[in-house]
């Protein structure tokens, strides 16, 4: 299991601001993070990968 922090998300091309990510995950449109401390969130790589594949599928791209 690999954890991705905010910087790792940005390196993968997910360049949303922290407030926008919060809006997405509270609306159920992005994976919920794991809270490591009061100011530190990370995401499971598998959840982020599944989210990316679902976004690609919505646009008609085959998952790689």
C-alpha positions in Angstrom: 0.0 0.0 0.0 1.4 3.3 -1.1 0.3 6.7 0.3 0.3 9.9 -1.8 0.6 13.3 -0.3 -0.6 16.6 -1.9 2.8 17.0 -3.7 2.5 13.5 -5.1 -1.0 14.2 -6.4 0.4 17.3 -8.2 3.3 15.3 -9.7 0.7 12.9 -11.1 -1.1 15.8 -12.8 -3.9 16.3 -10.3 -3.3 20.0 -9.8 -6.4 21.0 -7.8 -5.9 23.4 -4.9 -6.3 22.0 -1.4 -9.7 23.7 -0.9 -11.0 22.3 -4.2 -9.9 18.8 -3.3 -11.8 19.2 0.0 -14.9 20.2 -2.0 -14.5 17.2 -4.3 -14.1 14.6 -1.6 -16.9 16.0 0.6 -19.1 15.8 -2.5 -18.0 12.2 -3.1 -16.3 13.1 -6.3 -12.7 12.3 -5.2 -11.3 9.7 -2.9 -11.4 10.6 0.8 -8.0 11.1 2.3 -6.4 9.4 5.3 -5.8 11.9 8.1 -2.3 11.4 9.5 -2.3 14.4 11.7 -4.3 17.6 12.2 -2.7 19.2 9.2 -1.6 16.2 7.1 -3.8 14.3 4.6 -2.7 11.5 2.3 -4.5 9.4 -0.2 -4.3 5.7 -1.0 -2.6 5.3 -4.4 -5.1 2.5 -5.3 -8.0 4.9 -4.6 -6.4 7.7 -6.7 -5.6 5.2 -9.6 -9.2 4.0 -9.6 -10.5 7.6 -9.7 -8.3 8.4 -12.7 -9.5 5.3 -14.5 -13.1 6.2 -13.9 -12.5 9.7 -15.2 -10.9 8.3 -18.3 -13.8 5.8 -18.8 -16.3 8.7 -18.6 -14.5 10.2 -21.5 -14.4 7.0 -23.6 -10.7 6.2 -23.1 -9.7 2.6 -22.4 -8.0 2.1 -19.1 -4.3 1.5 -19.5 
